[in-house]
Structures are given as C-alpha cells and as structure tokens.
C-alpha cells in the first residue's frame, strides 16, 4: 500500500474553475433563499446569509 499525502488546509479557488460563474450563481441563490427562510425568526442568522450572498455577488461581478 502506497502512502498518500495531502496539504492540510489547501483549497482550490472557486474562481479558477471553468464553470465558476454558474457555481457562484447557485451559491448566491442558496444563501438568498436561506436568508428569506429565517427572516423574522433569527435576524443575526439572516444577516449572516445576506452578507455571504453579497460577498458572492461581488465576486460574480468581478468575473
């Protein structure tokens, strides 16, 4: 059996993928839906989801 090594904590940037825009659009939509689903129940969680959606939208606009 051969040893396998990986870099712990290493990530592949999503913007480097060939389908980055479509992946980011889906992520943005998911965060917006999550924010809408918790509206009125948990304001802090809703704001968190909205902030995540805003940051994803900024990345989308820069592509």
N, C-alpha and C positions, 0 to 999 in steps of 0.2 A: 504494500500500500504506500502510495506517494504522499509526502507532506504537501498540504495546500496552505498558502499564505494569502492573507488579505490585509489591506490597510484599514485598520480600525478607524472609523470616523470619516473615511473618504466618501465623497459623494460625486455623482455625475451631475453637473449643472443642467437643469432642465432646458435652459435656453440654447444648449449645444445640440439638442436633438433636432432631427429633421422635421418633426411634427410638433414643435414647441408651441406654436400658436394655438393649435386645436386642444392640446393638453391643458394649456393655461386657461383657455376659454371655459373648458369643463370645470376646472378647479374654481374659477371665478363664479360660475353659476352655482356650484355646490355651496360655496360659502355664503352667497346671497340667499339661497334657499334656507340654509341653516339659521342665518340671521333673522329671516322672516318667521321661521318656525318658533323661535324663542322670544319674539317681540312681545313685550308686556309681561313676560314671566321672569326673565333674568336679563336685566339691562346690561350688566357687565359682560356676560357671555355674548349677547347680541352685538355689543360694540366691538368685542374681540373679533367676531366673524366679519363684521363690516370693515374693520381695519385690515384684516387679511385679504378681503376682496379688493380693497383699494390698492393695496401693495401689488397684488397680482395684476390689476388693471394698469398700473404704471409700467410694469414690465411688458405687458402686452402692447402698450402704446409705443414703447421704445423699440419694439421689433420691426 
